[in-house]
Amino acid sequence: MADVDSTKPVQDPVAQPETTWDAAPVADTQARPESTGQPGEKPHHHHLVQELAQANEETLPAGYFKSMNFIGSVVASGFLAISLYLGFVLPANALANINADIGPSSLINQCSTVFTLVSGVLLMLVGRLGDIFGRRYFLIGGQCFGVIGGIVCATAQNVPTVIGGTVLVGVAGAVQLTFSFVIAELVPNKYRAYVDAGLFACTIPFAAMGPAFARLLVTNTHLSWRAMYVLNIVCCSVSAILYAIFYHPPNYQQINGSTSRLAELKKFDWIGLVLYTGGLVCLFLGLSWGPSTYPWTSAHTLSTLIIGCVVLLFFGLWNTFAPIQEPLMPRSLFKNRNFLANVGVGSVGTIVYFSMNLLWPLEIEHLFTTDNIEIGWIACSTGAGVVFGQIMAGLFYKRIGFARWQLVASTVIMTAFLAGLAALTEYRRPLGLAFTVLGGFGVGYLELVTIVNATLVCKPGEIGFSSCFLGGAKQVAGSIAASIYVAILNGRLTVNAPKYMVPAILGSGVPESELKETLGLALGGSDLHAVAGITDKQISIIETAAKLTFAQSFKIVFLASIAFGGLAIICAFLSQDVDEKMTGEVARKLRHVGSDDAFSSASSDAGQQYSGNEKA
């Protein structure tokens, strides 16, 4: 790697020692071949400027980490992470309140669907284009979308307007999901885990206590649910301003040299982009429609799922075999076992996490309490465990080393305590709290390890794509998990309700003519006093039977999730240690820090050198 020193002439980077990464940091080895060092061969310009965009801990400008640009970028990324939770996690916990205020509308659940759809589809594109063109304006523009979307949602007078605003918030979400590597790529490899731990710590009030925080805003503020979007507007605005002032990563010229933007756009895989986005949109729609909007066997659900899978399969073949200069997905990554193993662990871990995050609040409501605020506080146990695991992983990732075994241990912990949740009954609330915290700890720990690993096992020029592909895979996994768990739960309820509740209802003395109404009210958690002539004693008997029905149904769902945990453990064993990557290498160096003028002039010198070689 070339070391740029402001006090010395810039040397030919080709003559410098090689980087510690496995391959030269180019976006695609087929499209941009490296110099082989043969006599008379000209060095590839992109390779020169890529090395100039990188640095080493020993060659960073004095005061790099204490500079206003670095500190301002870190603070901006903290607000970026917070805005992700304010724009989606909190509103997702208040959909019923939104619907009650400006509805009712059967479309209310589309708020969550469109956010997942838009952010999931755009995420990989944001990462890939950021690798090629630079990230600065993607971050600023994305947060501007967040501001506009927040304004639309905060002032909405009907549910369709909220859905429209959420589309814009979803565009911002695709950018906000990059917070885990935006700063990590600006620091030495060995410090990336610490940086990510700090950013996750910023989200504690909203990630760990999101359900309770959302309910408190609705109950105790004049703006009610609109307060969430107002807070999001503030965070997005502050983040965009700070990025505009302080965030100056390598620009387009320093990444690509004399290659024009138009030339890069012409080389970009637009056909692959259409195939990828079209297939993913169909897949997300099919998963979100079944079974709540349309049955799994309906033409709507089946056609979108089948078309989505076929198009994505065709995209994979296109990306692998088509003669394209700039594939949407760098081909080298899909020959990288460690990268694929970490994607597997992260994706399956998300599926397991959803079993807790999705089902635990429902189980609280049906087994322990119906108080809205109390449900919110108890439901925080999963999020608290996840954030605690993320922070602990960041603090101990490098100190312990052996990332493979850290992944194995965290997946075992996650799976073991997930299995323990199958033992829950209405009398075991403490066990549920303990196991969701400990299971969440395992999820959070493996999540941070996979996030850091994804940035270490790739080339520096592919960090955005590798991280966003991991994030996109987890988005798809989450959608699949939600569909699977809802289907299993509903299926078990149809079996267990006749088994436990029907005998209890009829045995308590409720007339058979009232059976259907009573059963529907009990399963829906509604007030049974609506049944004509029912007594408190009968209600007590029926509610006890309902709790048994739900406990037995949730049990099967958690047991089914163990299979996913086992798959995560297998993927963890297939991963590899990355201790040799924990060096002082810096993938991207901030500009305008210290004696940084040489950085800009070095890129220009490299371009002049390349042009001279061309003429020669």
N, C-alpha and C positions, 0 to 999 in steps of 0.2 A: 504494500500500500504506500502511496506517496505521502510523505509528511511535508506539509506546507508550513514553512517558517517565514515570517514576515521580514526577517533580517538577512535572508539568504536568497540567492536566485532560485527560481523554481526549476527543479531537475526533471528530467524525463521520467514520468511515472513508471514506464515500462521497466526501467532499470532498478526500481525499488523492490524490496522484498515482497513476496506474495502475501495476501491476506490470510487470516487463519480460517476463512470459510472454505468450504469444499471446492467452490468454483468461483470464477470471476463474477463480480456483481453486475451482470447484465440482465436485461429483462427477458431475453430469450436467446439461448445459445445457438439455435439454428439461424435466427434472423441476424444476430450480431456476433459473428465469430471473433474470438480473441486472437491477438497476435501470437504466432507460434514461436517467435523469436528467430526465424530463419533469416539469413543475410538478405538484405534488400527488401524485406517485407515491411510495409508501412504499418505502424501501430493503429489500431482501430480507434477513431476519435471518441466514440461513445465510451469505450473502456477507459480512456484517459480522463474524461470529465467525471465519470462515475467514481473513480478513485479520488478525484479532487473534492467530490461532495462528501467524502467520508473522512474519518480522522481516527486518532488513537488518543487514549487518555493522556499520554505523555506529551502529545503535541497540541492539545486543546489550548486556546488562548487563555492567558492568565485571567482569573476571575470569571471563567465561563459559567460555573454553576451559581455564582452570586450576581450575575449580570441581570439587569432589568428585563432584557429580552427572554432569558431563560425562566426567571421567576414569573414574569407575566404570562408566559406560555403555559407554565404549570398551573397557575391559578385559572387561566381560561379553560384548561382541560378539566379542572375540577368542576367548574360550572357546566361544562359540556356533559360530564357524567351525571350530574344532578338533574339537568334538564331532561335526560332520557327517562328518569323515573317520574319526574313531574308531568311529562307529556303523555305517558302511557300507563305506568304502574298504578299511580294514584287514581286517575279517572277510571281505570278498569275495576277498581274497588268501589266505585260510586255510580255505576251504570244504573242501578235501581233508583237512586236518588235523582239522577238526571232525567230518567224516564218519567218519574212521578212529577217532576217539576214542569217539564216542557213537552211531555208526551200525553198519553201513552202511545208508544209505537212498537210494532213488532220488529222493527229494524234496529233496535237499540244495540243488540249484540254485534252488529256490523261495525261498530266503533273499534272493537278489538280486532276484528277480522281485517279491516282495511289497513290498520297500522301494521300488523304482522305481514300482510301481503306486500304493501308498498316498501317497507323497510327491508324485508327479506329479499325482494327482487333487486332493489337498488344497491344493497350493501356491497356485493362483490364488485359491481361496476365502480362504485366509489373508491374501493381499495385499489382496483387495477388501474383506473385512470389516474389516481393519485400517485401511484408508482411511476407512471410515465410522464405526467405533466406537472407534478408537484401538488402538495396537499393544501397549501395556504387558502386558495380561493374556494376550494370545496368546503372547508370548514366554515369560512365566513359566510358563504352563500347558504350552506345548510342551516346554520343558526338563524339566518334571515327568514328562511322558510318556517322555522320554528316560531319566530315572532309573529308572522302573518297568520299561521295556523292557530296559534294561541289566541290571537285577537278574534278570529272568526268563531272559535269555540266559546270563548268567554262572553261573547255578545249574542250567541245563538238564541233564537226563540222557538226552535223546533229541532227535533232529532235529526232530520236529514241535513240541516246546516252543521250540526256537530260532526256528523259523518264526513261532510265535505271538508271541514276544518281539520279533521283527523287525518285526511289524506295528505295535507300539507305538513302536519306534524309527523307523519310517517316518513315523508321525504327527509325531514330533519333527523328523524330517528336513524336512518341509514348512515348519516354522518356521525351522529352521537355515539353509535355503537363502535366507532373507531377509537374511542378515548383510551382504550387499553394499550395502543401502540404509538399514538401520536407523540407522546413524550418519551416512551420507552426507546424509540429509535434514535433519540437525541442524546442518550446517555450511554456509557460503556455497557457492553453486554452483561457484565457481572452485577450491574446495579438495576437491571430492568425489573426484576421481581420486587425490589423495594419500592420503585416508582409506582408500579401497579397496585401494590398494597396501600400506598398512600392515597391513590385516587379512589380505590374502593372504600377506604375509610371515610372519604368525603360524603359518600352516599348513605352512611349509616342511618340518618333520620328518615330516609325515604325507602331504602332497600330493606333495612331491618325492621322498621316500624311503619312501613307503608300502609298496611291495612288499617292500623289504628289511627295513623296520621290523617288518612283520607276521611275516616268517619268523624274525627274531631273537627276537621275543617268544615264538613257538612253541618255538623250539629252546633258548633260554637262560633261561627263567623257569619256576618251579615251577607257576604257574597255566596255562602254555602259552597256548592261544588265548583262554582266559577272561580273561587279563590285558587284552585289548583292550576288553572290555566293562566291566571294573573301571575302567580309565582313563576310559572314556566316562561312567560313573556319576559320577566325581569332577568331570569337566569340566561336565556338565549341572547338577550340584548347585551348583557355584561360580557358574556363569552365572546360574541361576535366583535365587540369593540376591543377587547383585550387581544384577540387574535390579530385584528387589523393593525394594532399598534406594535405588538411585541413579537408575534410569531413570524419569523423569517427563515424558514428552512431552505435548503437548496432550491433554486428556481429552475425553470425549464431549461435554460441554457446550460446550467451547471450539471443537470442530469443528462441532457441529450446533446449538448454541444451545438454544432452548426446545423444539425438536422432541423428543418422547419416544422412548425406545428402542423401545417397542412400535409407534409410528408408523413408525419406520424399518424395523422387521422386516416390518410389513404391506406396505410399499412394495417390499421386496426381491423379486427375481425368483426365486421358489422353483421355478417350472416350468422356467426356464432352468437352474437349478442341477441339477435332476434329469436333464435332457437332457444337460447337459455331463458330469456325473460318470458317468452310465450309458454314454454313448458312449465316453468315455475309458477306462473300465474294460474294455469289450469290445475296444477297439483294443489296449490293453496286453496283455490276455490272449492275443489272437490272435497278436500279434507274439512273445510269450514262448513260446507253445506250438510254433510252427513254426520249424524242422523237427525239433527235438530230441525234444519230447514227442509231437507228432502230425505227420504229413506235411502239407505245405502244401495238398495236395488233399483232406485229410480234412474231414469235416463239422464237426468241432470247430473247426478253424482257420478255415475259410472262413466259417462262419456268424458267428463272433464278429467277424471282420474286416469283413464286409459290414454286419452290424448296427451295429457301432461307427461306420463311415464314414457310414452313412445317418442315424443319430441325430445325429451331430455336424453333418452338413449341415442337418438340420432345426433344430438348435439355432442355427446361424448365421442361418437365415431368421427364426426366432423373435426372436432378439436384435435383428435389423435392422428388422423390420416390426411386431412386436407392440406394442400400445399399453400399455407398461409404464413406470412412473415411475422405477424404479431398475434399469436393465438390468444383468445380471451383468457384461457387458463394456461399458464406456463407448463409445458409438458414435463419439464424436469421434476416438478413437485410430485407428479403422479407416478414417478418411479422411485420416490423417496419413502421407504418403509416407515421411518420414524414419523414423518409428517402424517401419513395415512393412519398410523396407529393412534396418534394424538387426536386426530379428527374423530376417529372411532370412539375413543374414551370420552371426549367432550360431548359428542352427539348423544351417545347412549346415556351418559351422565345426566344430560338434560331431560331425557325421557324419564329416568328414575326420579329426578327432581320434581318433574311435573306431577308425579303420583302423590308427592307430599304437598306441593304448592297448590294443586288444584283440588285435591280431595280433603286435605286437612281442615280447611274452613268449613266445608260441607259437613264433615264429621263432627266438628265442634257444634254446629247448629243443630244437628239431629241427635247428638248424644249428650251434650253438656249444658248448653244455654242457648236461649233465643234472644238475649240482650245484644243489640247491635254493637255497642261500644265494647262490651266484654268479648264478643266474638273477634273483633278487630285486634284487641290486645293479645288474646291467646294465639291467634293466627300469626302473630309476629315471630313465634318461636322458630319457624323454618327459615325466614329471612335473616333473623339474628344469627342462626347457626351458619348460614351460608357466608355472610359477611365476615364473621369471626374466622371461618376457615380460610377465606381469601386473604385476610390480613396475616394470619399465622403462616400460611404458605409463603407469602411474600417475605416475611421476616426470616424464615428458616430454609427457603429453597436453596440458596447458595451455601449456607452454612452446613447443611446436611449433605448436599450433593446427591448423587445417585437418583436422578429424577425418575428413572424407571421404577425404582422400588418405592419412591414416594407416591407415584401413581397407583401402584399395586395396593399399598397400604390404605390409601384414601378410598379406592373403589371397594375394598373389603369392608371398611368402616361404613360406607354409605349403604352397601347391600345388607349388612348385618342388622343395622338399626331400622332399615326399611322393612325387613322381614319381621322385626319385633312389633311393628305397628299393626300387624295382623292380629295381635292379641288384645287390641283395644276393646273395651266395653264401656258402658256408661259410668262404671265405678273406677276407671283407671285413667283419669285425667292426668295425674302427675306423670304416669308412664308415657302418655302421648306427648306431653311437653318435653320430657327428657329425650325421648327417641327422635323427635323432629329436630331438636337442637343438634343432637349428635349426628344424626343422618345428614342434616343440612351442613354441618361442619365438613363431613366427607365430600359433599358435593362442591362446596366452596373451595376446598383445598385442591381438588383435582381440576377445578375450573381454572384457577390461577396458574397451576403448573402447565396445563395444556396451552393456555394463552401465551405464556413465556416461551415454552418449547416451540410453538408455531413460528415465533420470530427468530429463533436461533437455528432452526434446521433448514432454513431457506437462505437464498442469496439476499444481500441487503436491498437490491432493487426489486425484490418480490415480497417484502414484509407486508405491505398493504394487502396484496392479494391473499397471501397465506392466512393472515389474521381474519380477513373478511370472509374467506371461504369457510374457515372454522366457524365463524359467527353465523353465516348463512346456513351451514349444515345443522347448527343447533336450532335455528329458527324452524327449519323443516321438521327436525326431530320433535320439537315442542308441539307443532301442529299435529303430527302423527300421534304423539302421546295423548294429547287431549281427546282426540277421536277414539283412540283405543280404550282409554279409561272410562269415558262416558258410556261407550257401548257395553263394556263389561259390567259397569255398575247398574245400568238400566236392565241388562239381561238378568243379573242376579236378583234385582228387586222384583222382577216379574215372577221369579221362582220362589223367593222367600216370603213375599207378601201373602200369597195364598197359604203358605205353610205355617206362618206364625201369626199373622194379623187377622185373617178371616176367622179362625177359631176363637181368637180373643174377643173380637167384636161381637160375634154371635153368642159366645159364652157369657159375655157381660150383660146380655139381655137386650141389646140393640135389635130392633126388628129387621128381618131380612130385607124388607123394602128400603131400609135406610143404609144397607151395606155398602153399596157403590159410592154413595155420597160420603159416608164416614171414612171409607178406605182412601178416597181421593184427598180428603182434607188432611188425614193423618200423614200420608206420604208427602204431601206438599208443605207440611209444617204449619198449616192454618189452624185457626181457632175452632175447636170441636164443639164449642157451645152453639155453633150455627146449626147443628143437627137438632131437630125438634125432639124435645123430651129427654135429652141425654142428661145424665147426672154426673157430678164430680167424680164419684167412684168409678163409673164406667169410663170416664175420660182418663183417669189414672191407669186403669187396666190397659186401655188401648194405646196410650203413650208408651207404656212399658214394652208392649209388644212391638211397637214401631221402632223403638230403640234397639231391640233385639234384631229386628229385620235389617236395619241399617248396619249394625255391627257385623252381622254375618255376611252382608253384601260387600262392605268395605274390606273385610278380611280376604275375600277371594281376589279383589283388585290388587291389594298389596302383595299377596302371594304370587300373583301373575307377574308382578314387577320384578320379582327376584330373578327371573330369566334374563331380563335386561341387565340387571346388576352383574350376573355371571358373564354376559357378553362384554361388559365394560372391563371386567377383570382380565379376560382373555386379551383384549386389545391392550391393556396396560402391560401385560407380560410381553407383548410383541413390540413395545416401544423400546427405545434405547437411551442410555445415559447421554447427557450433553455437557459433561464436566469440562471437556476440552474447549467448549465454546465460551466458557465463562472468563472472557478476557477483557482487555481494555479497549477493544475495537468499538468505534462509534459509527453506526450505519449512516447517519445523517447528522451534519453539524450545522447548528444555527449560524446564520450570517449576521453581520453587524455586531459582533461580540468581540471586545478586545481589539487587538491589532488584526482586524479581519479583512483589511483591504486587499491583502495578498490573495485571499480566497477568490475574490471576484476577478482579480487580474490573472490569477492562475488559469481560470477557465478560458479567459480570452487568449492567453498565451498558448494553451493547448489547441484552441481552434486555429490560431495562426500557424502553429507547427503542422497541424493536419493539412491545412490549405497549401503550405509549402511543399509537403510531401506529395500532395495531389499534383501540383505543377511539375515537380521533379519527375 
